[in-house]
Amino acid sequence: MSLEVGHVAPHFTLPAGDGSEVSLADLKGQWLVIYFYPRDNTPGCTTEACDFRDNTARLSAASNAKVFGVSGDSIASHQRFSTKYELPFLLLSDEDHTMMTAWGAWGEKKNYGRTYMGVIRSTYIVDPTGHIAAAWPKVRVKGHVTAVLETLENLQAG
C-alpha cells in the first residue's frame, strides 16, 4: 500500500552511494523528492535518473529541493551508476527493502504471467514538515520528472 498525501513520511536511515548515511530526521525543514526505482543501469531506471540529473538545476533554483533515488542495489553499485551518469544527487541503498516496504514501494508485481516481489517504481514529494505532499505510486518514466517539477513548483507557490 502506497503512502497518501498528508501522511507523515516514514522514518529512514540508509547508506548512500557516497559512503554517508542519510536520515529523514536530518532533512527536516527541506523539500524532498524521493524516488524508488528497481535497479541501477537498466534502461528505464537510467532514463529516470538522467531526467532527474538534467533537471537538478531547475529543482534547486525553483524549490531548493533535494532529490534522492532509492533502490535495493549495493553502495558499490550506486557509486558506479552515479559516476557513470554524473548524478548530482545521492542514491540510497535499501538492500533489505525496509524503507521501500514502509513507503509502499516494495510489493507484488506481475510480468509475463509471473508473480514476484519487487520494487514498485514510485515517487514522493515530502514537505518541510515531514509530510507527504504529493505521491506517484506507479510511475511511467516518460514525462514523469516534468510532472514532479510542476507539482513541486505549484505546492511551493501555495
C-alpha positions in Angstrom: 0.0 0.0 0.0 1.5 3.3 -1.0 1.6 6.4 1.1 -1.0 9.1 0.6 -0.9 12.8 0.6 -0.9 14.1 4.2 0.7 11.1 5.8 3.8 11.5 7.8 6.8 10.3 5.9 8.1 7.1 7.5 11.5 7.5 9.1 14.5 6.0 7.4 18.3 6.0 7.8 20.1 4.4 4.8 23.6 4.3 3.5 24.3 6.5 0.4 26.5 5.9 -2.6 29.0 8.4 -1.3 29.6 6.4 1.9 27.5 8.8 4.1 24.3 7.9 5.9 21.1 9.8 5.1 18.3 10.1 7.7 14.9 11.7 7.3 15.3 13.3 10.7 18.4 15.2 9.4 16.4 16.5 6.4 13.5 18.1 8.3 12.8 21.6 7.1 13.6 20.9 3.5 11.6 19.9 0.5 12.5 16.4 -0.7 11.9 14.4 -3.8 12.4 10.7 -3.1 12.0 8.3 -6.0 12.2 4.5 -5.8 13.5 2.5 -8.8 14.1 -1.2 -9.5 17.8 -1.3 -10.5 20.9 0.6 -11.4 22.0 0.5 -15.1 18.7 -0.7 -16.5 17.1 1.3 -19.4 14.1 2.8 -17.6 16.0 3.4 -14.3 18.9 5.1 -16.2 16.4 7.3 -18.1 14.7 8.3 -14.9 17.9 9.1 -13.1 19.3 11.1 -16.0 16.0 13.0 -16.3 16.3 14.0 -12.6 20.0 14.8 -13.2 19.1 17.0 -16.2 16.6 18.9 -14.1 18.6 19.3 -10.9 19.3 23.0 -11.6 15.6 23.7 -12.0 14.8 21.7 -8.8 17.5 23.6 -6.9 16.7 27.1 -8.2 13.0 26.9 -8.1 12.5 24.9 -4.9 15.8 24.2 -3.2 14.5 20.6 -3.1 16.9 17.7 -2.5 16.5 14.6 -4.7 17.2 11.0 -3.5 17.0 7.8 -5.5 16.4 4.6 -3.6 16.8 1.0 -4.8 17.9 -2.3 -3.4 21.3 -2.1 -5.1 24.6 -2.1 -3.1 26.6 1.0 -2.3 29.2 -0.1 -4.7 26.6 -0.4 -7.5 25.3 3.1 -6.7 28.8 4.5 -6.8 29.4 3.1 -10.2 26.0 4.2 -11.5 26.4 7.7 -10.1 29.9 8.1 -11.6 28.9 6.7 -15.0 26.0 9.1 -15.4 27.3 12.0 -13.3 24.4 12.1 -11.0 24.5 15.1 -8.7 22.2 13.6 -6.1 22.6 10.7 -3.7 21.4 7.2 -4.3 20.4 5.3 -1.2 20.9 1.6 -0.7 17.9 -0.3 0.8 19.2 -3.8 0.3 16.8 -5.3 2.9 13.8 -3.3 1.4 12.9 -1.8 4.8 12.3 1.7 3.6 10.7 0.5 0.3 8.2 -1.6 2.3 7.4 1.3 4.7 6.9 3.7 1.8 4.8 1.2 -0.3 7.4 0.8 -2.9 8.0 -2.9 -2.4 5.3 -5.4 -3.3 3.9 -8.0 -5.5 4.4 -7.5 -9.2 3.3 -9.4 -12.3 5.3 -9.7 -15.5 4.6 -12.1 -18.4 2.3 -14.2 -16.2 4.8 -14.5 -13.4 4.2 -13.1 -9.9 7.1 -11.9 -7.8 8.1 -9.4 -5.2 9.9 -6.3 -6.4 10.3 -2.5 -6.4 7.3 -0.6 -7.4 8.6 2.5 -9.3 7.2 5.4 -7.3 8.0 9.0 -6.3 7.1 11.1 -3.3 7.5 14.8 -2.5 8.0 15.4 1.2 7.3 18.9 2.5 9.5 20.7 5.1 7.2 19.4 8.0 7.9 15.8 7.0 4.5 15.0 5.4 3.8 13.6 2.0 2.9 16.5 -0.2 2.5 14.5 -3.5 2.6 10.9 -4.5 3.1 8.9 -7.7 2.6 5.3 -6.6 3.1 3.7 -10.1 5.4 5.7 -12.3 5.7 5.7 -16.0 9.2 7.2 -16.7 8.4 9.3 -19.8 7.4 12.8 -18.7 7.5 11.9 -15.0 10.2 14.3 -13.9 8.4 17.2 -15.6 5.3 16.3 -13.7 7.2 16.2 -10.4 8.8 19.6 -11.1 5.5 21.2 -12.0 3.8 19.8 -8.9 6.7 20.9 -6.6 6.5 24.4 -8.0 2.7 24.5 -7.5 3.0 23.2 -4.0 5.6 25.8 -3.1 3.6 28.6 -4.7 0.8 27.8 -2.3 
